[in-house]
Amino acid sequence: MAARKTGDGLFAPKQRKPAPFEFVVDALSGLEPTTRPMFGCVAVYVGDNIVFALRDKANSPADNGVWLATSEQHHESLRQEFPSMRSIELFGKEVTGWQVLPVDAPDFEEAALRACELVRAADARIGKVPKRRARKASSGLRA
């Protein structure tokens, strides 16, 4: 069987789709953000903290936008800054730690950029260190 060639040669790495709302990642560029796929979204990290998840799904648009990694104790003060912010409906809970700046809000881009300003200012209301996942037990013996 012949090896499959790609545009850049044999077994070139799969190209990731650009993150939705790339302007958010660009606005954090001085902090050297990293992105990773997460549950059909793109998670945005600054250092060890997850700060946002970016979601733009055509088949279920209700929660599209910029998800803020926060905690319930900060909701009221963040709502003062982001009147359109709400809990994510997809989770089926009335209140969640994650909050969304919905893409269909009239002030979406302005609010997303303001959230980036808060992250750049190290505002403790946005961002959390994710819990570590338990490692799967190895089925083989170690030497």
JOUR-V475188 format. One line per field, one symbol per residue. phi: phi as a letter, one per 30 degrees, with the letter a starting at -180 (. if undefined). burial: 1 if it has 16 or more other C-alpha atoms within 10 Angstrom, else 0. A space follows every 10 residues. Layout:
phi->???
burial->???
This chain:
phi->.dddcceckd hddddddddd heeddddced chdbbbdahi ccdccbiddd cbbcbbcdda decdkcdcdb bedceddddd dbeddaddde dicdbbddbc cdddddcedd dddddddddd dhdddbjadd dddddddddc dcd
burial->0000000000 0000000011 1001101100 0011100000 1111110001 1111110000 0011111111 1000100100 0101111100 0000010111 1110000110 1111110010 0000111100 0000000000 000
